[in-house]
């Protein structure tokens, strides 16, 4: 029985492997999901036809064709369609350009949305589903602002810089500054990058990978998620009430120094909640959290004051 069961599992595995190979091949040969209306983009394309010969392009653009040959796009296009059609998949029919070389039909003559539409021929779904409603698209950022399809500059996603973080820093210099502060997420150390929290192709607020900031934070900080028997209202509302996500001069990414953060809400009398009793350099060490240790919430029956 065991021998027959082994043979049956082997046969099923072989069949599944065959199906997977077929699906992979079919996916590689998949045509663009939404072909570009080139004359609609630029009337100069009207009447142009496809040359279908990459050697014709290489006659003038030898360096560009050579650099493109080492990219993921070159290998994918070679599998999915005739190798000769590689250039025109993204640059449109080039017969008019061959007859009369010039920059009238150049890719950079297209508007930013048009340039992105060329990429979305194939890259329409998945995490890019919300691209057209996202902040980057609305901010006139095109795919080629972050990706260089003509040369391999990164081992990941054809980025214009060596890493995702360096690519983002081209525009987000303020975030680079925050990440240089003493308390920061381990981006500089390489344990995570911008894409750990942000979907740059998405449309959610802040381009977050999850629907809300709290959901994004608790992807890693699950112990802060709750629900708690005794909740701390600012925590339930937003992590950003107390923490700077990119970096802070205060420890634990706090927006204000330790006890002063607590005192921004808990400033009533009748309690030892004055700065002179809650300095972080006092003998007890951490001010308010010396006693109120469960600042994110408590499940202890006696934890109403987040003290246990």
N, C-alpha and C positions, 0 to 999 in steps of 0.2 A: 504494500500500500504506500509506503514511504517513497519507494522508487517511482511509482506512477504519479504521486503527488509532486515529486520533484520535476518529473518530465512535463507535467501539466503547467507548473509555474514557469518553467523554462520557455515553453511554447507561448504562454501568455506574454511573458516579458519580451520575447522576440517580436511578437505581433505589435506590442506597444512601441517598441523601438522603431519598427518599420513605419508605423503611423506618425511618430514624432519626426522621423526623417522626411516624410512626405509633407508634413505641415511646415517644417522648416524651409524646405525647397519652395513650397507654394508661397510662403511669406516673403522669401527673398525675391521671387519673381513677380511680386505684387506690384501692379502699376500705381501711379500716384492716385490718392484718394480723390483729389479735386484738381483737375488740370487748370492751368493758368490761362486766362484770356489775354494773350499778349497784345493784340491790337487794341484791346480795351485799356490796357495799361499805358501803351504808347502807340499812337497812330502810325508811327514810323515802321512798326512791325507788320502792317497790313501788306499782304501779298508775299511775305517772306516764307520760305520753306526750310525744312530741316536738312542740313548738309549731311549729318550722320557719319562724320569722319573726323575723329579726334586728331588725326595727323594734319588735317587742314588747319585746325586751330594752332597746333604746335609749330606751324611754319613761322608764325609771328610771336606766339606766346609760349615759346619753348620752356622758359624758366617756370612759368605758372603751371604748365601741364606737368612738368617734372615734380614740382613741389606737391601738387595735388595727388600725384600717384602714391604717396606714402600715407594718405589719410584714410580714415574709416569710410568716408563717402565713396572714394574711388573703388574700394573693394566691394562695397555694397552695390554700387551701380553696375559693376562688372558682373555680379551674380544675377542681378535682377533684370537686366536688359542688355541690349547690344552694347559692347564697350565703346563703340564709336559714338554713342549718343550721350556720353557722360557730360560734356560741356553744355550741350543744349538742354539738358534736363533742368538746369537752373538759369541759363542765360537766354533761353528762347531760341526760335529759329534764326539761323545766322546767315542765310543765303545773301541777303542784302548787305550784311556787314562784310562778307567775303568779296562781293563785287565792288563795294565802296567803303573801305575801312575808315573808321572815324569813331567818335565817342557818342554819336547820337543815340545808339542802341546800348550804351554801356549800362551795367547793372546799377551803378551809383546815380544814374539819371532817374531811376524809379523813386517814388516817394517811400517813406519809411514803412507805411502799411503795405505797400505793394511789394517791397523787399521781403517782408515777413510772410506775405501770401505765397511767395515762391517757395519758401521753406515749408509752409503748411500744406503744400501739395502732398507731402509724405508724413510730416510730423504733426498731424492734426489732433490726434486723440491722446489718451493717457493723462499725464500730469499737465499737458498743454491744453486741456479741454477749455479752461477758462481764460486763455491768453487774451482774447479780444476784449474781455471785460476787466482785465487786470491793470494795475498801476503802471507797469512798464510800457504796455502798449499805448495807454492813454498819455504817457509822458514822452511819446515819440521815440521810444527806444526800439530798435529793430533787432532781429536775430543776429545780424552781423556786428552789432555793438559789442556782443559778448562772445560770439563764435567766429572763428576764422576757418572757413571751409576749404581754403586753398593751400593751407600748409599746416603741418603738425607742430603746434606750439605747446600742446598739453597731451598727457596720456589719457585725459578724461574729457569726453564730450566736445572735442574740437574747440576748446576754450582759447581765448586770445592771450591768456596768461597761463603760467604753469599750473596754477591751482584755482579752484572756484573762489576762494577768499580773495586772492590777488585780483581776480577778474572783477569782483564786486567792488573792491577798493578803488578801482579806476574812477568811479563816480561817488562812492560813499566814503569820502575821506574823513567825515566826522565819526563814522563807525570805527575806522582804523584808529583814530585818536582814543576813542572809548576803550577799545581793546588793548590799548597800551597802558591803561590805568592799573594800579596795583591789584584790585579785585576784578577779575574778568572770567568769562567762560574760557575753557582751554582750547581756544582757536589758535593762538600763537604756538601752542605746544603740539598742534596737529591731531588732537584727540577728537576734534569735530571741526566743521566748517559752516559757512553761512547756510548751505543747503540742509544742514541738520535741523534748522528751525524754519527756513523759508523755502517756499516753492516759487521760484522767480518767474515761472510761466503761469502762475495761478491768478486767481481773482479775489481770494479771501482778504479781509482787512489785514494790512501789514504783510501781505503775501505769505502768510503763515502756512505751515504744512497741515495744521488742524483748523477747525472752525473758529476757535477762540484762543486767546493768549494762554489762558489757564490750561486748556487741553494740550497745547503745544509744550508748555513747561512740564506738565505731569507725565509727558511721554518718558522723560528721564527721572523726574522727581516724583515717582509714584507714591511715596510715603506721605506726600503733601496733598494727595488728591482728595481724601475723604470718601464719602461723607462722614462727618464727625458728630458725635453726640452733642458736644459743645463746640460750636463753630465760632471762628473769629471773622466777623463780617467783612473787613477789608480783604481778607484772604479769599473769601468766597467770591467777592466782586472781581478782583483782578490782582494778579501777582505784581503788576506794575505799580500798585499803590505803595509798595514798600521796596521794590527792587528795580534796579536799572539793568536791563537784560544784557546790554553790550559791555558794560564796564563801569566801575565806580571807584572813587578815591576812598570810599568807606568799605569796611570788611563785609563779606557776605552779599556783595552787590547792593547794599542798602542805599536808598536815595538820600537819606540824612544820617548823620552819625548816631548809631545805636539808640540810646535812650531818648535823644531828642526826637527821633522818629516816633517813638511811642507817645511822647509828650505833645506831638502835633495834634493828637486826638484826645489823649487822656490828660487834660490840663486842669481838671477840677481839683478842689482842695480836699482836705480830710484824709490824705494818704501821703506816704513818703514818695512823692513822684516829682520832686524838684530836681533839677540838674545836679545840685551839690550832693545829693544822695545817690545819684545814678550815673556818675561818671564812669567811663570804661576803664579809667586808670585807677579807680579806687581799689582798696584791698580785696573786695569781693570779685572784681574783674569785669562783669558784663552788665551792670546796671539792672534794668527791669527784668531781663531774662535770667538773672540769678534766681528769681522766685517763679516768674511766669515762663516756665521752660517750654510749654507746649504752645508756642505762639501761632502755629498754623491750625490748631484745633486739638481737641482732646476727646477720647472715648472713655475716660475714667469717670466713674459715677460721681466723684467729687472734683471733677475738673472744670467746674463752671468758670473759674477765673484763670483757666489755662495754667494752673500751678502744678498739675500732675497729669 
